[in-house]
Amino acid sequence: MSAEESLAKAEDLLARLEAARERLDATEDPDQAIELLQELAELAREIEAELQRAKRAAETEAIAGPEPDAPGA
């Protein structure tokens, strides 16, 4: 997976995190709040993993140079 793909996935996850946060703000149900906090924690872990993948991919791409079939190559 390229750095751009990982960043795009992280952005999608971030949008999901924001939606879950908004649901948390709107709820008054303690059980639902706990579920939403668990969802937020999981999404945060997934975002962190994607950012780490993007960083590793960017470092690899910087060392190896652009792929021959990549745009602008």
N, C-alpha and C positions, 0 to 999 in steps of 0.2 A: 504494500500500500504506500502510495507517495505521501509526501508531507502535505500536499494540497488536499488529498483525499481525507487524511486524518484530521486536518483542520476543519474541513467541511463537516465531517461527522461530529467533531467537537462542537461546532456551531449548532448543529441539529440537537445535540444533547443539551446544550445550553438553553435553547428555546424550550425544550421539555422541562428543564429545571425551573425556568422562569414561570411556566404555566403551573407547575406544581406549587411553587411558592405563592402564586396568586390564589390558588385553591386553599392553601394553608391559611392565608390571610383572611379568606372569606368564611372559613369554617368555625363553628362554635362547638362542634362535636369532638370531645377529647379523644375518642377512639380513632376517628378519622384523622385528627391532627397527628397522632402517633404514626399511623400508616403513611401519611404524607411526609413526615420527618424521615421515616425510613426510606421512602422513595427519593427524597432529596439527597440523603447520604449516599445511596446507590448511584444516583446520577452524577454526583460530585466525584465519586471514585471512577466512574466510566469516563468522565471528562478529563480527569487527571491522567488516566491511562492513554487516552487519545492524544493528549498534548505531549506525553512522553514519546509515543510512537512518532508523532510529527517531528519532534526534535531529533530523534534518532534518524528518521528518514531524511531530514534536511541535512544533517551532518554527513550521512552516507552519500547523498546526492552532491553535496559540495566537494567531497573527496573524489567521487567517481565521475563527476561531470554530468551533463544532461543526458537523458536516454536518447538514442538515435531517432526514435519515432515521436519524441515529445515535441509539442508545439514550440516553435522558435529555435529548434535544434538544427 
